[in-house]
Amino acid sequence: MSEFGARLRSRRLERNLTMKALAYETGLNRKTIMELEAGHDVRLSSVIKVFRAMHLLGILNTALPDTLPGSEALSARGQPRQRAYRLAEKKD
């Protein structure tokens, strides 16, 4: 997570934004920006606000495309549908 924060900090500085200015644009507290850049856990909604303010939402669109192959598309390609499963907990 700290690498993510470092990259975000680098992008912020490339845009010549101070933490205070970014906090103002996002409506977040400056402490939240500091925590995000330091690699601490923050809310996903805070990350999205920062991405929106820095015009980086396109990156999320690349990572999460609008359409994923549905079960019909998988069966048409001859691939079986997969289900998520829970791993059994180990008992001592």
N, CA, C and O atoms as CSV, one atom per row, in Angstrom:
chain,resi,resn,atom,element,x,y,z
A,1,MET,N,N,0.820,-1.188,0.000
A,1,MET,CA,C,0.000,0.000,0.000
A,1,MET,C,C,0.868,1.258,0.000
A,1,MET,O,O,0.461,2.296,-0.523
A,2,SER,N,N,2.072,1.165,0.590
A,2,SER,CA,C,2.918,2.357,0.640
A,2,SER,C,C,3.410,2.745,-0.752
A,2,SER,O,O,3.625,3.926,-1.027
A,3,GLU,N,N,3.592,1.749,-1.638
A,3,GLU,CA,C,3.992,2.067,-3.014
A,3,GLU,C,C,2.868,2.825,-3.722
A,3,GLU,O,O,3.121,3.763,-4.478
A,4,PHE,N,N,1.648,2.416,-3.473
A,4,PHE,CA,C,0.489,3.110,-4.036
A,4,PHE,C,C,0.467,4.558,-3.559
A,4,PHE,O,O,0.261,5.476,-4.354
A,5,GLY,N,N,0.677,4.759,-2.270
A,5,GLY,CA,C,0.694,6.102,-1.704
A,5,GLY,C,C,1.804,6.956,-2.286
A,5,GLY,O,O,1.612,8.143,-2.549
A,6,ALA,N,N,2.970,6.346,-2.488
A,6,ALA,CA,C,4.101,7.082,-3.066
A,6,ALA,C,C,3.801,7.498,-4.502
A,6,ALA,O,O,4.149,8.602,-4.923
A,7,ARG,N,N,3.161,6.616,-5.243
A,7,ARG,CA,C,2.800,6.955,-6.627
A,7,ARG,C,C,1.760,8.072,-6.665
A,7,ARG,O,O,1.822,8.974,-7.501
A,8,LEU,N,N,0.819,7.992,-5.753
A,8,LEU,CA,C,-0.212,9.027,-5.685
A,8,LEU,C,C,0.405,10.372,-5.307
A,8,LEU,O,O,0.042,11.407,-5.866
A,9,ARG,N,N,1.329,10.350,-4.364
A,9,ARG,CA,C,2.023,11.580,-3.959
A,9,ARG,C,C,2.781,12.169,-5.141
A,9,ARG,O,O,2.760,13.379,-5.369
A,10,SER,N,N,3.452,11.296,-5.890
A,10,SER,CA,C,4.195,11.743,-7.065
A,10,SER,C,C,3.269,12.414,-8.076
A,10,SER,O,O,3.603,13.461,-8.630
A,11,ARG,N,N,2.109,11.812,-8.312
A,11,ARG,CA,C,1.133,12.395,-9.243
A,11,ARG,C,C,0.637,13.745,-8.743
A,11,ARG,O,O,0.462,14.686,-9.517
A,12,ARG,N,N,0.415,13.823,-7.434
A,12,ARG,CA,C,-0.055,15.088,-6.847
A,12,ARG,C,C,0.984,16.187,-7.048
A,12,ARG,O,O,0.645,17.314,-7.409
A,13,LEU,N,N,2.242,15.853,-6.814
A,13,LEU,CA,C,3.305,16.843,-6.968
A,13,LEU,C,C,3.517,17.218,-8.430
A,13,LEU,O,O,3.839,18.367,-8.731
A,14,GLU,N,N,3.340,16.253,-9.353
A,14,GLU,CA,C,3.433,16.559,-10.787
A,14,GLU,C,C,2.392,17.611,-11.178
A,14,GLU,O,O,2.629,18.441,-12.055
A,15,ARG,N,N,1.252,17.560,-10.520
A,15,ARG,CA,C,0.174,18.519,-10.798
A,15,ARG,C,C,0.312,19.795,-9.963
A,15,ARG,O,O,-0.549,20.674,-10.001
A,16,ASN,N,N,1.410,19.878,-9.210
A,16,ASN,CA,C,1.719,21.053,-8.392
A,16,ASN,C,C,0.600,21.351,-7.392
A,16,ASN,O,O,0.233,22.506,-7.174
A,17,LEU,N,N,0.067,20.279,-6.789
A,17,LEU,CA,C,-0.988,20.413,-5.786
A,17,LEU,C,C,-0.410,20.192,-4.396
A,17,LEU,O,O,0.347,19.246,-4.182
A,18,THR,N,N,-0.753,21.042,-3.470
A,18,THR,CA,C,-0.389,20.804,-2.078
A,18,THR,C,C,-1.417,19.855,-1.474
A,18,THR,O,O,-2.503,19.673,-2.024
A,19,MET,N,N,-1.071,19.257,-0.347
A,19,MET,CA,C,-2.041,18.406,0.348
A,19,MET,C,C,-3.270,19.221,0.737
A,19,MET,O,O,-4.402,18.745,0.649
A,20,LYS,N,N,-3.030,20.438,1.162
A,20,LYS,CA,C,-4.131,21.312,1.573
A,20,LYS,C,C,-5.070,21.591,0.402
A,20,LYS,O,O,-6.290,21.560,0.563
A,21,ALA,N,N,-4.506,21.862,-0.774
A,21,ALA,CA,C,-5.323,22.137,-1.960
A,21,ALA,C,C,-6.106,20.899,-2.384
A,21,ALA,O,O,-7.280,20.993,-2.743
A,22,LEU,N,N,-5.451,19.734,-2.342
A,22,LEU,CA,C,-6.134,18.495,-2.712
A,22,LEU,C,C,-7.241,18.179,-1.709
A,22,LEU,O,O,-8.327,17.743,-2.092
A,23,ALA,N,N,-6.965,18.398,-0.442
A,23,ALA,CA,C,-7.985,18.174,0.583
A,23,ALA,C,C,-9.189,19.081,0.338
A,23,ALA,O,O,-10.332,18.647,0.478
A,24,TYR,N,N,-8.940,20.317,-0.019
A,24,TYR,CA,C,-10.026,21.265,-0.297
A,24,TYR,C,C,-10.849,20.804,-1.504
A,24,TYR,O,O,-12.079,20.831,-1.470
A,25,GLU,N,N,-10.163,20.383,-2.565
A,25,GLU,CA,C,-10.867,19.946,-3.788
A,25,GLU,C,C,-11.709,18.705,-3.554
A,25,GLU,O,O,-12.773,18.549,-4.153
A,26,THR,N,N,-11.235,17.822,-2.684
A,26,THR,CA,C,-11.934,16.562,-2.449
A,26,THR,C,C,-12.955,16.639,-1.327
A,26,THR,O,O,-13.842,15.793,-1.220
A,27,GLY,N,N,-12.821,17.660,-0.491
A,27,GLY,CA,C,-13.695,17.741,0.674
A,27,GLY,C,C,-13.230,16.847,1.806
A,27,GLY,O,O,-13.957,16.633,2.776
A,28,LEU,N,N,-12.018,16.326,1.683
A,28,LEU,CA,C,-11.446,15.464,2.712
A,28,LEU,C,C,-10.567,16.278,3.648
A,28,LEU,O,O,-10.214,17.420,3.356
A,29,ASN,N,N,-10.225,15.685,4.755
A,29,ASN,CA,C,-9.301,16.283,5.699
A,29,ASN,C,C,-7.873,16.089,5.185
A,29,ASN,O,O,-7.583,15.081,4.540
A,30,ARG,N,N,-6.987,17.035,5.459
A,30,ARG,CA,C,-5.591,16.903,5.034
A,30,ARG,C,C,-4.959,15.653,5.644
A,30,ARG,O,O,-4.093,15.030,5.030
A,31,LYS,N,N,-5.385,15.293,6.833
A,31,LYS,CA,C,-4.868,14.087,7.493
A,31,LYS,C,C,-5.187,12.839,6.662
A,31,LYS,O,O,-4.373,11.919,6.585
A,32,THR,N,N,-6.350,12.809,6.053
A,32,THR,CA,C,-6.727,11.667,5.206
A,32,THR,C,C,-5.798,11.565,4.003
A,32,THR,O,O,-5.395,10.466,3.622
A,33,ILE,N,N,-5.457,12.700,3.405
A,33,ILE,CA,C,-4.525,12.709,2.273
A,33,ILE,C,C,-3.164,12.198,2.736
A,33,ILE,O,O,-2.528,11.402,2.045
A,34,MET,N,N,-2.718,12.657,3.908
A,34,MET,CA,C,-1.434,12.205,4.456
A,34,MET,C,C,-1.445,10.700,4.696
A,34,MET,O,O,-0.477,10.014,4.366
A,35,GLU,N,N,-2.526,10.181,5.265
A,35,GLU,CA,C,-2.630,8.749,5.543
A,35,GLU,C,C,-2.633,7.939,4.255
A,35,GLU,O,O,-1.999,6.887,4.180
A,36,LEU,N,N,-3.333,8.418,3.255
A,36,LEU,CA,C,-3.379,7.738,1.965
A,36,LEU,C,C,-1.990,7.661,1.346
A,36,LEU,O,O,-1.574,6.601,0.878
A,37,GLU,N,N,-1.277,8.773,1.342
A,37,GLU,CA,C,0.060,8.805,0.753
A,37,GLU,C,C,1.073,8.014,1.575
A,37,GLU,O,O,2.088,7.564,1.043
A,38,ALA,N,N,0.803,7.843,2.867
A,38,ALA,CA,C,1.701,7.075,3.730
A,38,ALA,C,C,1.424,5.574,3.650
A,38,ALA,O,O,2.157,4.768,4.224
A,39,GLY,N,N,0.362,5.207,2.934
A,39,GLY,CA,C,0.054,3.792,2.771
A,39,GLY,C,C,-0.846,3.222,3.846
A,39,GLY,O,O,-0.977,2.003,3.964
A,40,HIS,N,N,-1.469,4.086,4.630
A,40,HIS,CA,C,-2.395,3.618,5.664
A,40,HIS,C,C,-3.752,3.305,5.044
A,40,HIS,O,O,-4.061,3.734,3.932
A,41,ASP,N,N,-4.544,2.556,5.780
A,41,ASP,CA,C,-5.885,2.219,5.307
A,41,ASP,C,C,-6.789,3.446,5.351
A,41,ASP,O,O,-6.858,4.148,6.360
A,42,VAL,N,N,-7.466,3.687,4.260
A,42,VAL,CA,C,-8.463,4.755,4.187
A,42,VAL,C,C,-9.689,4.188,3.478
A,42,VAL,O,O,-9.624,3.122,2.865
A,43,ARG,N,N,-10.772,4.888,3.564
A,43,ARG,CA,C,-12.004,4.437,2.907
A,43,ARG,C,C,-11.852,4.473,1.389
A,43,ARG,O,O,-11.168,5.333,0.834
A,44,LEU,N,N,-12.499,3.528,0.743
A,44,LEU,CA,C,-12.492,3.489,-0.716
A,44,LEU,C,C,-13.097,4.764,-1.283
A,44,LEU,O,O,-12.635,5.269,-2.306
A,45,SER,N,N,-14.119,5.284,-0.631
A,45,SER,CA,C,-14.746,6.517,-1.115
A,45,SER,C,C,-13.751,7.677,-1.103
A,45,SER,O,O,-13.826,8.561,-1.956
A,46,SER,N,N,-12.828,7.683,-0.152
A,46,SER,CA,C,-11.794,8.728,-0.107
A,46,SER,C,C,-10.835,8.589,-1.279
A,46,SER,O,O,-10.439,9.582,-1.889
A,47,VAL,N,N,-10.462,7.348,-1.590
A,47,VAL,CA,C,-9.568,7.103,-2.729
A,47,VAL,C,C,-10.237,7.575,-4.016
A,47,VAL,O,O,-9.595,8.207,-4.855
A,48,ILE,N,N,-11.511,7.272,-4.172
A,48,ILE,CA,C,-12.236,7.677,-5.378
A,48,ILE,C,C,-12.327,9.197,-5.471
A,48,ILE,O,O,-12.194,9.754,-6.561
A,49,LYS,N,N,-12.550,9.870,-4.355
A,49,LYS,CA,C,-12.592,11.337,-4.364
A,49,LYS,C,C,-11.253,11.917,-4.809
A,49,LYS,O,O,-11.212,12.876,-5.580
A,50,VAL,N,N,-10.162,11.335,-4.322
A,50,VAL,CA,C,-8.829,11.809,-4.713
A,50,VAL,C,C,-8.596,11.541,-6.193
A,50,VAL,O,O,-8.105,12.413,-6.909
A,51,PHE,N,N,-8.944,10.340,-6.661
A,51,PHE,CA,C,-8.787,10.018,-8.081
A,51,PHE,C,C,-9.598,10.981,-8.946
A,51,PHE,O,O,-9.122,11.440,-9.984
A,52,ARG,N,N,-10.818,11.285,-8.518
A,52,ARG,CA,C,-11.678,12.192,-9.286
A,52,ARG,C,C,-11.051,13.588,-9.348
A,52,ARG,O,O,-11.011,14.202,-10.414
A,53,ALA,N,N,-10.569,14.080,-8.229
A,53,ALA,CA,C,-9.981,15.422,-8.186
A,53,ALA,C,C,-8.704,15.513,-9.016
A,53,ALA,O,O,-8.378,16.573,-9.550
A,54,MET,N,N,-7.981,14.395,-9.121
A,54,MET,CA,C,-6.722,14.395,-9.866
A,54,MET,C,C,-6.899,13.887,-11.297
A,54,MET,O,O,-5.920,13.663,-12.010
A,55,HIS,N,N,-8.156,13.708,-11.710
A,55,HIS,CA,C,-8.479,13.248,-13.074
A,55,HIS,C,C,-7.827,11.898,-13.371
A,55,HIS,O,O,-7.235,11.700,-14.432
A,56,LEU,N,N,-7.946,10.978,-12.419
A,56,LEU,CA,C,-7.362,9.647,-12.568
A,56,LEU,C,C,-8.415,8.541,-12.608
A,56,LEU,O,O,-8.063,7.364,-12.535
A,57,LEU,N,N,-9.677,8.886,-12.722
A,57,LEU,CA,C,-10.718,7.858,-12.727
A,57,LEU,C,C,-10.595,6.909,-13.910
A,57,LEU,O,O,-11.047,5.767,-13.836
A,58,GLY,N,N,-9.990,7.369,-15.001
A,58,GLY,CA,C,-9.786,6.502,-16.164
A,58,GLY,C,C,-8.966,5.275,-15.828
A,58,GLY,O,O,-9.146,4.219,-16.433
A,59,ILE,N,N,-8.067,5.406,-14.868
A,59,ILE,CA,C,-7.246,4.270,-14.438
A,59,ILE,C,C,-8.136,3.192,-13.835
A,59,ILE,O,O,-7.931,2.004,-14.085
A,60,LEU,N,N,-9.120,3.601,-13.045
A,60,LEU,CA,C,-10.039,2.627,-12.464
A,60,LEU,C,C,-10.881,1.962,-13.537
A,60,LEU,O,O,-11.181,0.772,-13.441
A,61,ASN,N,N,-11.264,2.715,-14.554
A,61,ASN,CA,C,-12.044,2.134,-15.650
A,61,ASN,C,C,-11.255,1.066,-16.383
A,61,ASN,O,O,-11.831,0.087,-16.856
A,62,THR,N,N,-9.944,1.240,-16.485
A,62,THR,CA,C,-9.096,0.239,-17.123
A,62,THR,C,C,-9.032,-1.022,-16.270
A,62,THR,O,O,-9.080,-2.139,-16.787
A,63,ALA,N,N,-8.923,-0.829,-14.960
A,63,ALA,CA,C,-8.823,-1.973,-14.050
A,63,ALA,C,C,-10.146,-2.714,-13.912
A,63,ALA,O,O,-10.166,-3.926,-13.693
A,64,LEU,N,N,-11.246,-1.985,-14.039
A,64,LEU,CA,C,-12.575,-2.574,-13.877
A,64,LEU,C,C,-13.433,-2.245,-15.093
A,64,LEU,O,O,-14.215,-1.296,-15.053
A,65,PRO,N,N,-13.301,-3.007,-16.167
A,65,PRO,CA,C,-14.073,-2.700,-17.374
A,65,PRO,C,C,-15.575,-2.812,-17.119
A,65,PRO,O,O,-16.019,-3.500,-16.199
A,66,ASP,N,N,-16.342,-2.116,-17.960
A,66,ASP,CA,C,-17.800,-2.106,-17.812
A,66,ASP,C,C,-18.408,-3.494,-17.924
A,66,ASP,O,O,-19.304,-3.847,-17.157
A,67,THR,N,N,-17.928,-4.276,-18.869
A,67,THR,CA,C,-18.523,-5.587,-19.082
A,67,THR,C,C,-17.508,-6.682,-18.824
A,67,THR,O,O,-16.377,-6.645,-19.309
A,68,LEU,N,N,-17.937,-7.632,-18.063
A,68,LEU,CA,C,-17.142,-8.827,-17.821
A,68,LEU,C,C,-17.871,-9.981,-18.487
A,68,LEU,O,O,-19.094,-9.941,-18.619
A,69,PRO,N,N,-17.155,-10.995,-18.905
A,69,PRO,CA,C,-17.840,-12.105,-19.567
A,69,PRO,C,C,-18.837,-12.773,-18.629
A,69,PRO,O,O,-18.483,-13.200,-17.530
A,70,GLY,N,N,-20.079,-12.857,-19.073
A,70,GLY,CA,C,-21.114,-13.515,-18.292
A,70,GLY,C,C,-21.063,-15.019,-18.491
A,70,GLY,O,O,-20.250,-15.524,-19.266
A,71,SER,N,N,-21.922,-15.723,-17.797
A,71,SER,CA,C,-21.925,-17.180,-17.889
A,71,SER,C,C,-22.277,-17.644,-19.301
A,71,SER,O,O,-21.791,-18.682,-19.750
A,72,GLU,N,N,-23.127,-16.878,-20.009
A,72,GLU,CA,C,-23.482,-17.257,-21.378
A,72,GLU,C,C,-22.268,-17.159,-22.298
A,72,GLU,O,O,-22.046,-18.031,-23.137
A,73,ALA,N,N,-21.492,-16.105,-22.138
A,73,ALA,CA,C,-20.303,-15.929,-22.973
A,73,ALA,C,C,-19.277,-17.011,-22.679
A,73,ALA,O,O,-18.618,-17.508,-23.593
A,74,LEU,N,N,-19.137,-17.376,-21.416
A,74,LEU,CA,C,-18.185,-18.424,-21.058
A,74,LEU,C,C,-18.620,-19.774,-21.625
A,74,LEU,O,O,-17.794,-20.526,-22.143
A,75,SER,N,N,-19.914,-20.082,-21.529
A,75,SER,CA,C,-20.378,-21.368,-22.047
A,75,SER,C,C,-20.285,-21.414,-23.569
A,75,SER,O,O,-20.058,-22.482,-24.138
A,76,ALA,N,N,-20.455,-20.278,-24.235
A,76,ALA,CA,C,-20.315,-20.230,-25.691
A,76,ALA,C,C,-18.873,-20.511,-26.100
A,76,ALA,O,O,-18.624,-21.042,-27.182
A,77,ARG,N,N,-17.931,-20.159,-25.242
A,77,ARG,CA,C,-16.518,-20.425,-25.532
A,77,ARG,C,C,-16.089,-21.801,-25.042
A,77,ARG,O,O,-14.929,-22.186,-25.191
A,78,GLY,N,N,-17.033,-22.545,-24.454
A,78,GLY,CA,C,-16.709,-23.877,-23.968
A,78,GLY,C,C,-16.004,-23.875,-22.622
A,78,GLY,O,O,-15.400,-24.877,-22.239
A,79,GLN,N,N,-16.074,-22.768,-21.902
A,79,GLN,CA,C,-15.441,-22.696,-20.586
A,79,GLN,C,C,-16.503,-22.877,-19.509
A,79,GLN,O,O,-17.573,-22.274,-19.576
A,80,PRO,N,N,-16.204,-23.705,-18.524
A,80,PRO,CA,C,-17.188,-23.888,-17.452
A,80,PRO,C,C,-17.287,-22.643,-16.578
A,80,PRO,O,O,-16.320,-21.903,-16.396
A,81,ARG,N,N,-18.462,-22.443,-16.056
A,81,ARG,CA,C,-18.692,-21.319,-15.152
A,81,ARG,C,C,-18.025,-21.622,-13.812
A,81,ARG,O,O,-18.091,-22.750,-13.323
A,82,GLN,N,N,-17.391,-20.625,-13.227
A,82,GLN,CA,C,-16.717,-20.835,-11.945
A,82,GLN,C,C,-17.476,-20.125,-10.843
A,82,GLN,O,O,-18.040,-19.048,-11.037
A,83,ARG,N,N,-17.473,-20.747,-9.699
A,83,ARG,CA,C,-18.113,-20.144,-8.533
A,83,ARG,C,C,-17.053,-19.862,-7.473
A,83,ARG,O,O,-16.039,-20.554,-7.380
A,84,ALA,N,N,-17.310,-18.848,-6.696
A,84,ALA,CA,C,-16.425,-18.564,-5.567
A,84,ALA,C,C,-16.698,-19.599,-4.487
A,84,ALA,O,O,-17.820,-20.086,-4.353
A,85,TYR,N,N,-15.690,-19.926,-3.736
A,85,TYR,CA,C,-15.881,-20.871,-2.650
A,85,TYR,C,C,-15.115,-20.385,-1.430
A,85,TYR,O,O,-14.154,-19.624,-1.538
A,86,ARG,N,N,-15.554,-20.832,-0.297
A,86,ARG,CA,C,-14.949,-20.436,0.962
A,86,ARG,C,C,-13.961,-21.521,1.387
A,86,ARG,O,O,-14.274,-22.711,1.337
A,87,LEU,N,N,-12.782,-21.106,1.799
A,87,LEU,CA,C,-11.802,-22.057,2.295
A,87,LEU,C,C,-12.194,-22.495,3.696
A,87,LEU,O,O,-12.646,-21.687,4.507
A,88,ALA,N,N,-12.021,-23.770,3.972
A,88,ALA,CA,C,-12.335,-24.284,5.303
A,88,ALA,C,C,-11.324,-23.739,6.304
A,88,ALA,O,O,-10.129,-23.654,6.019
A,89,GLU,N,N,-11.821,-23.374,7.472
A,89,GLU,CA,C,-10.932,-22.860,8.510
A,89,GLU,C,C,-10.176,-24.017,9.143
A,89,GLU,O,O,-10.723,-25.100,9.351
A,90,LYS,N,N,-8.906,-23.766,9.445
A,90,LYS,CA,C,-8.093,-24.791,10.107
A,90,LYS,C,C,-8.427,-24.810,11.592
A,90,LYS,O,O,-8.553,-23.761,12.224
A,91,LYS,N,N,-8.567,-26.001,12.137
A,91,LYS,CA,C,-8.813,-26.155,13.573
A,91,LYS,C,C,-7.577,-26.778,14.193
A,91,LYS,O,O,-7.019,-27.750,13.683
A,92,ASP,N,N,-7.166,-26.194,15.303
A,92,ASP,CA,C,-5.974,-26.722,15.988
A,92,ASP,C,C,-6.311,-27.865,16.887
A,92,ASP,O,O,-5.425,-28.422,17.536
